[in-house]
Amino acid sequence: MREGAVMDDAALAKILRFLLAVGEARLAEDAVLAADGRRQPLAPAVLAEALRLGLVERKGERLFAAAEARAYLKRRLCTAETPFALQHRDMAEVTVLRDGVRERALANRLESPLASLTRLKEKTGEAFLPDTALAAGERLHADFTRGGLQPRLTMSWEPRIAGRQKGEAGAARELTDTALAARLRVARAIAAVGPELSGVALDVCCFMKGLETVERERQWPARSAKLMLRAALMALARHYAPPAPAGRRAHAWGAEGYRPDLPG
């Protein structure tokens, strides 16, 4: 690509970000002006290209970012190997639990098994599921996947039975130490949550079922699955990051009739 084309593309991206931020701007000489006084330089060639691509709409002397502008900026951030990847992602900062320590990380909400639940709100406006509960569900899903516990949806052509030798343990011998450790963590997590709540945690976090599907399969009342899931994930969060034990209280023992000295 020519150097001038790269510069024009950068200038085009700047004007699109500006218009998306301010909503609309008034066209002036070699620039656009926002209602709050902010100014963004704009060359006539860049404006002509933006109008030609349908990224900017013009009404008289007013300019607006078109609906395609945001998708264009997302594609521009992508690499050449994945030109449309970021356009179909919803990246957000989340809290994850790693070895009992909370850390911040970027996650694609559209790939998360709990993506739809992040939008649920309490009557007070607070999130229905705390960050710690969401992080616990993500960790259970990660261990479930790492342990190879997902149901196989395609036919396997591997000659497992014919190739098995006498005395071997079959498929278990093919598991790596990482997969075995992940399966053990899943088993411990399920045991910690308990039989009453572990089923809904597995259904939503691991088997990727929607709440309505869970309610229909388990014959639960409407809107009850989210309450059960919240209880399950809160218990799971306590399993992954147990609260610090309370300090021991000091006791003073005295004989019958003993009265402690009170400060004056």
Residue pairs with C-beta under 8 A, 6 or more apart in sequence:
8 45
8 46
8 49
9 76
11 42
11 43
11 46
12 46
12 49
12 50
12 55
13 73
13 76
14 40
15 32
15 40
15 42
15 46
15 47
15 50
15 56
16 50
16 55
16 56
16 65
16 69
16 72
16 73
17 73
18 25
18 32
18 34
18 38
18 40
19 25
19 32
19 56
19 63
19 64
19 65
19 69
20 65
20 69
20 70
20 73
22 34
22 35
22 36
22 38
23 64
24 34
24 35
24 62
24 63
24 64
25 32
25 33
25 34
25 40
25 62
25 63
26 32
26 33
26 34
26 61
26 62
26 63
27 42
27 47
27 58
27 61
27 62
27 63
28 39
30 41
30 42
30 43
30 44
31 39
31 40
31 41
31 42
32 39
32 40
32 42
32 63
33 39
34 40
47 56
47 63
50 56
51 58
53 68
53 72
54 66
54 68
55 65
55 66
55 68
55 69
55 72
56 63
56 64
56 65
56 66
56 69
57 63
57 64
57 65
57 66
58 64
71 87
74 86
74 87
75 83
75 84
75 86
75 87
77 86
78 84
78 85
78 86
78 87
79 85
88 110
89 108
89 110
90 108
90 109
90 110
90 115
91 106
91 107
91 108
91 109
92 106
92 107
92 109
92 118
93 104
93 105
93 106
93 107
94 104
94 105
94 106
94 107
94 131
94 134
94 135
94 138
95 102
95 103
95 104
95 105
95 131
95 132
95 134
95 135
96 102
96 103
96 104
96 105
96 107
96 135
96 138
96 139
97 103
97 132
97 135
97 136
97 139
97 237
97 240
97 241
100 240
100 241
102 132
102 135
102 241
107 138
109 115
109 118
112 118
112 138
113 137
113 138
113 141
113 204
113 205
113 206
113 208
114 129
114 134
114 137
114 138
114 204
114 205
116 210
117 128
117 129
117 134
117 211
117 226
117 229
118 127
118 129
118 134
120 127
120 128
120 129
120 226
121 127
121 128
122 128
128 226
128 230
129 230
129 233
130 234
130 237
132 234
132 237
132 241
133 230
133 233
133 234
133 236
133 237
134 233
135 237
135 240
136 233
136 236
136 237
136 239
136 240
137 201
137 204
137 205
137 233
137 236
138 205
139 240
140 186
140 189
140 201
140 205
140 206
140 236
141 205
141 206
142 182
143 182
143 183
143 185
143 186
143 189
144 150
144 182
144 186
144 202
144 205
144 206
146 178
146 179
146 182
147 179
147 180
147 182
147 183
147 185
147 186
148 175
148 179
148 183
149 183
149 186
149 206
150 206
151 207
160 170
160 171
164 170
175 183
188 239
189 236
189 239
189 240
190 198
190 201
190 202
192 235
192 236
192 238
192 239
193 201
193 232
193 235
193 236
193 239
194 235
197 228
197 231
197 232
197 235
198 232
199 218
200 214
200 218
200 225
200 228
200 229
200 232
201 229
201 232
201 233
201 236
203 209
203 213
203 214
203 217
204 210
204 211
204 214
204 225
204 229
205 233
209 217
211 225
211 226
211 229
212 225
214 220
214 225
214 229
215 221
215 222
215 223
215 224
215 225
218 225
220 228
252 260
254 260
